[in-house]
Amino acid sequence: MRILVVYYLVIRTDRNTIDEHLYSFGRYAGEQCYYLNAFFGIPTYLTRIQFDLVIYHYTFTGLKWDGGPRFQAYLDRFVLLKELSGYKVAIPQDEYVNTLAVCGFFRDFGIKTVFTCLPPSEYQKVYPRELSGLEHYITVLTGYIDERALAEVARTCRPHSQRAIDIGYRARKVPFWLGRHGLIKWRLTEVFLEEAGKNGIKADLSNDYKDVFIGKDWYRFLADCRIVLGCEGGASMHDPRGEIRQRVEDYVADHPDASFEEVEKRCFPDLDGNLSLFALSPRHFEACMTRTCQALVEGEYGVVFKPGVHYVEIKKDWSNLDQVMEAIKDMERCESMAEQAYRDIVLSGKYTYRSFVREVCDHVGQVHPTPRTHPASALCPLLLLLGMRERWPVLFAPRYFLLPIFYRSRLYTVSRDALFSYLKRYNLEKEYRDLRHGHLGFTGKFVRDLVRFLGHALSRMVRAKVQGGGA
């Protein structure tokens, strides 16, 4: 079987979960597997290659984050992909916003199976068959255990008595338009910082994005913690057109200190809870791999993790914090629970990327059996070219290659932070967002709106300085 994985990345990511998920097919399918980064464009020769399976990765469907019109503009650029041969599947994530645009993509590009994080009860709500054209829905996890990472992590694990941190956690304040479920992530930090202080427990908890650990540093952090906090990912609100997101962002820009209850009342009354998307996170597997005990907010956790057996359960109303802190203080109990999770979940082999890839390939083999293809001599140069394009994109798209170089630079980091600091200081965040997302290209209207935006920015800066001088 010849497989093509279509993805979209401006720069190669340092995040373990994306890299492991994306390249799992090349590592574990045991088939001819090729990759196409759509960021560098779609080569015309691609339609001359016979593929048995085409997989659209979540980094591609993630282009929906810019909104329905911009997502469609991307798809118009990639229209050549419609002509690809083979059975087509998609593996989307973050399936709570702009899903109507994704349905249109499924229909227009001939996607027949979606491997989704949604439970069966939500399939037709998010991807109705009459809009998406889908034939099969299969629930999968957001991430799995990577065997290569497991072997490397095993060398860094230490007994709990030798770990420097009692409780560790990293999160961020997610936007209100994800619903009340999203509040739990950052509330964990606030609640347990207070509890750790009262109980004399050493904690390293943060909601600041600047404290995020990337790549191998995340595994090192976990391996230095006895306990890691956590909750299910996902959202409790469905926003099919992105309208709720827009209303919330506009309102919060004008009322930065507004509470969730106020924003809910103004922007999405009676809508929270219209979606049940509570997903098991790769973080839970990563904690298992490092033999770190987990203290998790009550949930289903994909029916993989069991409370009291694989983790210490935290009630959503925080009513059992005293019992949780007592459990955390019991080092022997926590280490035993971490070892139990390692044996039941990691060593079982059920939750590896190898098993995930096998599930995808087996499904395609059942619903779309095809004879095994072998590269004809005429196609060898095209397949070689496709492989070289993935390995050395600068040779094929030098113009696009300059952007990733800029994104990796210190100049970009400094200029980005300075820009957002400036926008916040002069209350220009909403205007900047409208400017960025309101245009599909470098048009005359964009130039006019850019001039108008710069004029507003200059006038607000001058007015602030005058008022400051007068004071």
N, C-alpha and C positions, 0 to 999 in steps of 0.2 A: 504494500500500500504506500502510495506517495502522498505525503501530508504537507500542506502549506499553512503556516501560522501567521496571520496578519495582525500586526500590533502597531502602536503609535507611541513613540518616545522621542522627545526632543533631545534629551541627554540620557546616557546610560545610568540607570538608577543605582544608588547605594543601598536601597532598602532590600533586605533579605527576602521579604515575602513576595515582592514583585518579581525579582530575578528568579527565584525558585519556581514560582508558578509559571512564568512565561516560558522558561527553558525546560520544563518538565517533560514536554513531548519529545524534544530532541534527545533528552537523556534516557527516557524510560519506554518510549513507544516501541523500540526495536524495529522501526520501519524507516524508510527514506523520509526525512523530515527537513523542510526548508522554512526559512523565516523571511518575512517581508516587513520592513519598517516603513509604513505609509508616510511618515513624516518626510522622507526623502523622495516621495513621488512614486508613481506606479509605472514601471517599465512596460512598453508596448508588447515586448516579446512574451510577457507573462501568460497571455491568453493562448499562446501556441504550446504551452506545456500542459500535459494531461495530469491533473491531480485527482486523487480518489476522495480526499477529504480536505476541506477548507475550514479552518478554525479562526473565528474572530475573537481575539483576546479582549479582556476587560480594559486594557489600556487603549484600545480602539473605540469601544463603545463609550468609554469615559469622555470622549469628545463632546458628549451631550451636556457636560457641565457648563459649557458656554451658552446654553439655551437652544431651543428648537431651531430657530432660523440659522444660527451659526453652525449647528450640527449638520443641517441640510446643506449649507454651503460647503462644508468639508466633504460630504458625501458626493456632491456634484463634482468636486475635484477628483474623487476616486471612482467615478462612474465606470471606469474600465474593469473594475473588480466584478461588476455584474456579469461579465462574459466568462468568468472563470468556470472551468468544468469541475465536477465532483460534488459530493454531498456537503452541504454547508451547515455549520453549527456555530453558535455563539455562546460565550461564557461571560456574561455581564456581571457587574457588581454595583453596589450602591443603588439598588433598584427601587428607590422611593421618590425620585424626582425626574422630571422630563421624560417620563416613560412613554408618552404618546409618540415622541420623536423617535424613540428606539423601536417602537412597534412599526413605524413607517419604514425604518431601516430594515427590519426583519422581512417585511413584505416585499420591498423593492429589490433587495439583494438576494432573495430566495433562501433565507434561513429556514431550515425545517425543524431543527431541534435546538432548544435552549437549555443549557446547564445552568440553573439558577439557584440563588441562595434562598429563594422564596419557599415557604411551605406550600403543599398542594392547595390549601384553602385559599391562597392568594393568587394562584396562577391566572385565572380569568379576570380578576380585578386589575392586575397590573399589565398583563399581556393578553388581552382578549383575542381569541382565535380569529374572530371576524376582522380585526384590525391588523393583526400581526402575521396571519397566514401560517402560524406555527402548527406543526403536526404532533410534536412530542415535547413534553416538559419533564425535566429530571432535576431533582433537588440535589445539590452538592454543597460542600463546605467552602468557606472563603479561602481557606488555605490548608495545607497538609504538612506532614513531617517530611523533610528532605533528608534522605539517607546520607548524603555527603556531609551535610551540616551536622547530622547526628554524630558521625564518627569524629568530627573535629571538636564538637562541643564536649564530648565525653572526656577529652583530655584536660579540660579546664574545671571540671566539677570537683567540689571539695565537700567534706562532711559539714553539716550545719554548724558544728561547734567552731569551725574555722572561718565562718562567713562574717564579714564586718557589719552588715546591715540587717536589722531585724525585719523591717517592712520596706519594700520598694514599690514604686509606681510612677508611671509617666502617662499623662493625659493632656487634653486641651479642652478649652471651653467651646463646645460645639454649638452651632447656631440654633436658635429657638425653633426654626422651621423643621427640624427633625422630630419635634414633639417632645413630650415630657420624658420619654425614655432617654433622650440624649443628655438630660441633666445629670443622670446618675454618674456618668464618667468623671466629670470634674468635681461633683459633690464628694466623691470618694476621697479625693485629696484633702479637701477642707475638713471633713469629718475625722479622718484618721490622723491628720496632723495634730488635731486637738486631743484625740484619744491617746496618741503616742506620748505626747507631752505629759499628760496626767499619769501615765503608767510607767514613765521612765524607760520607754522603748526607743531605740535608735531607728529613726525613719529617714528615708530619702525619697520624698514625694514631691512632684511638681506638675503644674498645669502649663508651665511656660514652654513655648515651642523651642526656645533657645537651649533648653535642657534635654532635648530629645537625643537619644542615642541612635546612631546609624550603623548598619552593617554588623560587623563582629563585636563592636562595642556594646551592642544591646545584649548579646549572649554573655559577655563578660559581666555586665551589670547584673543580669539575672543570676549568674553563678555566684555572685557575691551577696545575694539576698537569701534569707531564710524563708521569707514570705513575700509573695507578690500579690497585690490587689488586682481585682478585675471585675468585669461585668460583660454581659452579652453585647455584641455590636448591633448595628441596624438602626431602625427608626420606628416610631409609632404613628407616623403620618405619611400619607400618600399625596404627592404633589405632581400629578401627571403632566401638567403644562409648565411647571415652574413658577406659577403665578403667586403661590403662597410665599415661596422663597423671596420673590421680588418685593412683595408687600412688607415682609418682615425686615428685609435689609433696608428698605426705605424708612420704615418706622424707627428702627434702631439707630439709623444714622442721625435722625432728628431727635431721638430720645435715648441717648446712650446708657442711661441709668435705669431704663425701664425693666421691670421684673418680667419673668416668664408669664405670670398671670395677666399682667397688663397687655403684653404683646399678644397673648392668646385671645384676649377679649377684643382687641382692635383688629387683628389680622386673620385669625382663623377660628372663630368661635364654634364650638361643638364639632370640630373636625379632628382634634387629637384623638388617636385610638382607632382611626379608620384603616389602619394597616397593622398587621402583625408580622413584622420582619425583625426577628431577634436571632441573630446569627452567632454561631461559634466563631471566635476569632483565632487567627494563627498564633496570637500571643499565648493562648492556653496550651497549645502544643509546645511552644518554645519553652514555657515554664516547666512542662513535663520533661523535656529533653535535658534541662539543666538540673533536674531533681529538686526544683524549688517548689515548696508548698504554696498552694493558692488559697486566698480568702476571697470568695466570689459572691457578688450579689445574687440572690436567689433567681433561678431561671432554669430553662430546659437544657441549654448547652448541647444541643444536637443529640440529646439522649446518650451522649458519650461519657460525660463526667457526672459522677453521682455525689450528692452532698453527704458529708460525713465519711465518705470512703475515699474520694479523690480530692476533696477540697473542704475548707471551712466555710459554712454558709453564712452570709450576711443578709438579714432581712431588709427588704426595700424600705421599710419605715424606720430602720435603724434601731428597732426595739430590742435586739439581742447583742448590743455592742459589748456589754460586760462579759457575756459568755465568749464572744469572739476574741476579746483581749486575753481572757484566761487561756483560751486554746492557743493563741499566738505565743504566749509565754512558755508553753509546754514544748520545749525543743524536741524532746524524744517523740512526742505525738506527731508533731508537724513533719519531722523527718520520715517517720513511718508512713504517713499519709502520702508524702511525695514519692516514696519508693513504691507504694501500692499503685499510684497513678502511672509511674514509669513502667511497671510490669504489665498492667492491664491495658494501657493505651499505646505506649511506645513500642514495647516488645511484641504486641499482638500483630503488628504489620498491617492492620486494617486501615490505618489512617495515614498512609504514606502517599507521596506523589506518584509512586509506581502504581499503586492500586487505583488512584484517581484516573491516571492515563489509561489504564486497562479498562476501566468502566466506560470511558468515552469511546475507545476503539471498539470494544465489544458491542456497544449499542449501535454504532455505525455499521458494523459487520452484520448485525441482525436486521436492521431496517433498510440497508442499502448494500447488499452483498455485491462485490465487484471482483472480477479476476485480478490477481496480483499483477501490477504493472511493473515493467522493467524499462529502464531508460534506453530508448532507441538511440542508435549512433547519431542520428541527426539532432537529438535533443541534448546530448551530452554537453555541447558548448553552452547551451542556454542554461542548463542546470549549474554548470560551473560558474557562469556569469552571475546567476542568482546567489550562489554561495559567496562569491567574491564581493558582491554588493552588500551583503550582510556584514561581512568581515571588515571591509575597507570602504565604507560609504563615501569617504572624502573623494575617492577616485571617480565616483559616479554622480555626486551632487555637491561639488565644492561650494556652491553658493549657499546652500542650506547648512553646510557644515560649519560655517562661521558662527551661526547662532548658538549651537551647543558650546563652542569655545567661550563665547561671551558669558553664557550662563554659568560656566564653571569658574569664572574669574572673580577675583576679589572686588573688582570694579562693580560688577553686577550686584553683589551682596550689599555693598555700601550704598549704591545708588537706590536700590530697592528699599532698604530700610529708611534712607533719608526721604524718599518719596512718600512713603506711608506715614512717616512722622509729620511731614509737611501737610499732607491731606487731613490728618486728624487735628492738627493744631489750628488749621483755618477752616475746619468744617466743610471740606471739599470731597469727602469720601463718596457721597451719593453722586455728585456730578462726575467724578472720575469713573465710577462704575458705569454710569449711563454712557459716557464717552467710549469706554473700552468695549462694552457689549452691544452698543447700539448700531454698530457699522460692520459691514461684511467685507470691506476692502478700502483701499486708499482712494476715496472718491472726493469730489468737490464738496459734498455735504460734510464729509469727515473733516476736511480742512477748515471749513467755516465753523463747525462745532468746536474744533480744537482751538481756533483763535478766540472764540467766545469763552471757552473754559479758561484759557490762559489770562484773558482779560479779567474774569471773575477772581481768579487766583491772585493776580497782581493787586486788584482793588482791595481785596480782603486783607492782604498783607500790609498794604499802606495804611488802611484804616486801623488795623491792630497796632501798628507802630505809633500812629498819631495818638491813639487813645492811651497807649502805654506811656508816651512822652508827656501827655497832659496830666497823667496821674502822678 
